[in-house]
Amino acid sequence: MQQQQLERMKDGKGFIAALDQSGGSTPKALAAYGILENAYSNEDEMFKLVHEMRTRIITSPAFDSSKILGAILFEETMYRKIEGMYTGDYLAEVKGIVPFLKVDKGLAQEADGVQLMKPITNLEETLKQANEHHIFGTKMRSVIKEANTVGIRDVVDQQFDVAKKIISAGLIPIIEPEVDINSLEKGKCEERLKVELQNHLNSLSENELVMLKLTIPTQANMYKELIDHPKVVRVVALSGGYSRDEANEKLKANDGLIASFSRALSQDLNVNQTDEEFNAALSKAVDSIYAASI
């Protein structure tokens, strides 16, 4: 299964759905879906509601392996079930979609123009659980806001330090050093980030493979060398706050870059839609993101 999933991620046509809104971003995701904060009174109720939203997305006929290669899950989702199966198993066995797990614990305070990841205190146990729940890979996010060489180097160093532990556990890490789309130095940030990524990729051993999740670059095809690098399974793009139409247009200009969208995927979905309306809205989103990714 792991080898089949690796080949699918490397060569398959389609995109990765990001369904990994965490505790901090879940209220926003629910509000966008039409469920306001007065609809739940504690974290358990909130996570139950967001799992119902994710279940509706994943079980929709529009959420199909012919266009969706993988899906990134929040840790809480990994422990929950869809139609009697753990979410990762349902994705892999019923849908034919490769499951990933968000493992970071959020962002630290900004320093040197970047936000590093907070310490991942329980990484070893999380990776053990990921393997037990048949997860293929992981994802972790940092943010770059300024073209600060020290800060960008720190971000990439931290990402690869954790990535090597993930690789040792038999999983494929998605490294996500997001460049803020509102940065006044976005293009310069991307140039410096690319250099740091190349340095680390070149130092990986033969069996160490990673994926990259990057902001769609200001200069089209900026990341072509990363996409073609032998240690990189796939380079995927985050929508980063762009609308779906804008993200799709920018993505189309980059050969070999595929989507890993979250808000841009779910922006037209609403809890009050009938199943027919919901599936039609999701189908339209999936079709447009797929077209931009190929």
Secondary structure, DSSP 4 states (H G I P E B T S, - for coil): -HHHHHHHHHH-SSEEEEE---TTTHHHHHHHTT--GGG-SSHHHHHHHHHHHHHHHHHSTTS-TTTEEEEEE-HHHHTSEETTEEHHHIIIIII--EEEEE----BPPPBTTEEPBPP-TTHHHHHHHHHHTT--EEEEEEEE-S--HHHHHHHHHHHHHHHHHHHHTT-EEEEEEEEPTT-TTHHHHHHHHHHHHHHHHHHS-TT--EEEEEEPPSSTTTTHHHHT-TTEEEEEEE-TT--HHHHHHHHHTSTT-EEEESHHHHTT--TTS-HHHHHHHHHHHHHHHHHHH-
